[in-house]
Amino acid sequence: MNTMIALVALGSSHLAPNIEEFVQTNLNDAVFVAHVLKGDQRELRKINDSFGQSYRFQTTTIRYRDPFMLRLDATVDDTSVLYILNGTNQVMKIPRAHISVKANLAGSPGRRQTALDFGLLVPSLFKSLYTAQFVRLDRATGDPVFDLTYQDKGDTSRSRIWIDPQRHIIAKREWYNQTGRQLATFIYDEAKEQNGVWLPTRLTVKNTDDVVAGVTRYDSIQVNGGVPENMFSIDR
């Protein structure tokens, strides 16, 4: 079926695909290392004032466990930084600076970093955090396009995602703030498969001037190796 025929077929709302058709149900946990290949602070600031901070860490070890557990371990200028998000509970620690900050993000869903930020689609995202609305099939690629909004209507920011229908990962994401202004475009590519799970291994971020502001490569990937839950304790 070519793209034009598919577009006509999907004209009836009852034929529109559901986001559940594109999630990866077999991703339990993952560990990988992020390497910053490019971080142009001037261009990153055009996205927002704080967006470029993570690009100051040349290497970050990322641990993910479904649902909604994330741990980042990074070092910059001989200073270690620990970031943990467990559900809606967030902690950041910088021991050398005697900083230990905890927060509950239950009322701030837009501040929660999830599998979506790494181009991954998992069922838990759509059970308690996002609502997905089918938009169209992309005319050039045939990729299904969805708008993602928060179930918590207090945050009106949203993402528009293009999905690779074969690998069930995000190919492209546009990020819009609460006033509807586009902030950035994320391109996820160079996907690799491990243990039956597909993951993008390269993330390119463009600002609204269509300038590449940041590039990150992911390697040393381990999928479903059994990351223990206590790695995500916020009481450590």
N, C-alpha and C positions, 0 to 999 in steps of 0.2 A: 504494500500500500504506500503510494507516494504521499508527500507531505500535504499536498492540496486536497487529496481525497480524504486523508485523515482529518483535516480541518473541517471539512463538510460533515463527516461522520460524527464529529464531536460537537456539532452545532447544537444538538439536543442535550440539555443539561444532564439527563439521566444516563447518557453515555460517557460523560466526562470521567476521566480517571480519578481514582482516589489516591491520596498520598500513601496509603498503606501498601499500595502495589509496588512502591519503590524503596521501602525501608529495608535495611539489612537486619534480619532477625537473629543472626548467629554471632553478633559482636557482643562479647561479654566484657572484655577488658583489652587494653592495649598499652604498650610502652613504646615511645619513640623519642628521638632527639631532634630538636629543631635547631637549624643553623641559619643565621641571618646572612644572606648573600648581599642584600642591599637594604639600607635604611636611610633614606634621604630625609633628615629631620625637617627641613624647610617644607618639603612637599607633604610629609606626614601631618604637619601642623594644620594643613589646609583641610584635613579630615575632621579633626578636632584637637584641642590644645593638648590632650593627654595621650592621643593615639600612638605617638611615636615612642612612648616610654618602653614598651616591650622590645622595641628594636635596638635598644641599647645593650641588651643581653645577647652576645654573639652565639651562645649555646645554651639551650634549655632542655632539660629532661622532662618529658611530659608523661604522666601516668593517668590513664582513664579507666574508670570502672562504671559500668552501667548499673543503675541509672544515676546520673547527675553527680558523679564523683570525679573530681579532677585535682591533680597535684602537679605543680610546676616547681622544679628546683633549678635555680639559675645562679650564676656568679658574674659579677661585673666589678672590675677594679679591686679584685681580692675580697669582695664583699659578697656573701651568700644571701640569697633571697629565697624564701619558701612561701608559696601561695597554695592554699587548699580551699576548694569549694566542695562542700558535702551537702547535697540538697540545696537549701537556701542559706546555709551557714558558711560564712567566708572568714578565713584567717590569713593574715600576711605577717611574716616574721622576718626581720633583718637583725640577727643577733648582734652583729658588730656595732650597730647603731642603737641597740637596746629598744628596738621597735617591735611591738607585738600588738596587732590590731585585729579585733573581731567585729563582725557585722552580720546582721541577719537581712538578707535581701528578699524576703518574702514579698515585700511591697515594691520591689524594684527589679522586675524580671529582666529589664534591658541591661542590667549590670551583671547578669549571670553568664559566665562563659560555659559553653556546652559543646557537645560533639559537633554541632552545626558549624562552629567556628573553624573546624578542621575539615569541613566538606563532607561530613559523615551524616547519614540519615538513619536513625534508630527509632524503634516504636515509642520509647519513653518520651521523646520530644513532643509527641502529639497526644499524649494521655493527660498531661497536666500543665503544659507550658504553651504550646503553639496550637493555633487553628490554621489549617491549610486550605486555601481556595484555589481551585484550578483556574488558570487564566487563558491559556492557549497552547498550541504546539508552535514552537519556534519555526518560522518560515524557512530559515536557512538550514537549520540542523535537524529539525523534527523533534528536538528535545521538549518534553513537557515542561511548562512553566507554571509555577505556583506562587501565590502571595502568602506569606506567613505573618500572622498577627498574634499578639499575645492574648491568651484567654483572660488574663487580668486586664480589663479595659482601662485601668488607670495609666497604662503605658501604651501610647498609640504609635510608637515606632514600629517599623516593619521591615521585612526582607522580601525581595523577589528572587526566587531561585530557578535556575535552569538545571534539570536533572539528566544525568547520563543514564538512559533507561536500561542499558545492558549491564552496567557495573553498579547501579543503584547508589551513586554518589552525586554530590553537587558538582556541576561543571562551572557554573558562574553564579554569583550572588550579588545583588544590588542592595545596599543598606540605606534606609531612609529614616530620618529623625522624626520626632513627634509632631513637627509642623509640616511633614511631607517632603522636606528637602532632602535630595540624595546626598549622602556623605561620601560614599566610596563604592568601588566595584572590586570584588574578589574573584580571581580566576584560579580554579583548582585543576591541576593537570598532572601528567606523568604518573598515572595511577598504577599501583601494583597490587597483586593478590597474595595474601598469606592466610593459610588455614581457611580458605573459602571466603575470606573477607577482602573487599576491595578498599584501598585507601589512597587518596591523592598524596603524592610525595613532594609536590611543589605548590606554593601559594604565592600568587602575585597580587599586589594591592595597588589599585589606581585611584587617584583622587578625582574630583569632578572636572578637573582640567584635562582628564584622560592621560595624566602623567604617571608613570610607574614610580610609586613612592617607596615600596618595599617588596622584597622577594625573600621567601623562606624556603629552605629545603628540609624535608623530613627523612631521616634514615635510622638505622639500627632498630628497625621495627620488629616488635614481638606482639603477636595477636593471640588472645585467649591462652596466655601462659599462666593465668591464675594470680593476678595482682591482689595481695591480701587487703581486706577491708580496713585493717588498722593503719594502713598507709595514709588513710584519708581522715584520721582522727583530728578534730580541731582542738583537742585538749592536750596535745603533745607539748 
